[in-house]
Amino acid sequence: MSTTWEELDPEAYSFTRTVADQMRGHDDRERFLEGVDVVLAGIVTTVRRTGTR
């Protein structure tokens, strides 16, 4: 998709073309897994503080 966005008219779609470059380096799976890690860390911290299991 980023390649298609880069082919758009630079004057009419300057913002979209800028975002296209950023999208190329973005990894949705990596971001998802980082989010899961944050949630799990929060659960572990809560369990340790409360002693709940």
N, C-alpha and C positions, 0 to 999 in steps of 0.2 A: 504494500500500500504506500509506503514512503516513496518508492520510486515513481509511482503515479502522481503523487502530490508534488514532487519535484519538477514534473513536466508541465505543471500549470503555469499560466502567465504570471511572471514575477511581479508585475505591477498590480494586477488584480488580486493576487493571492499571496502577498508577501508573508503574511503571518503563517499561513498554511505551509508554505515552503520552508520556513524557519523551523516549524514543529516537525516537519518530515525528517530533518536531519537528526533531531533528538530521538525520534521514534526508532530509528535504525539501531541505536544502542540500548534501547529499553528492552528488558527481559521480563515479561509478565509473570512467568513461572517463578523466577527468582524473587520478585517482589511479593508474590503470593506466599511463598515459603517463609520469607522474612516476617510477614504478617502472622502466619501460624506460629512461628517461634515466639513472637511478642505475646500472643494470646496464651500460649502454654506457659511461658515464664510468669505471666500474671496469675495463672491458676496455681502454679507451684508455690509462688510467694504467698498467696492467700491461704493455701492449705498449711504451709509452715507456720504462718502467724497465728492461725486459729486452731491448729491442731486437728482440723477436720479431715476425715478421710473418706 
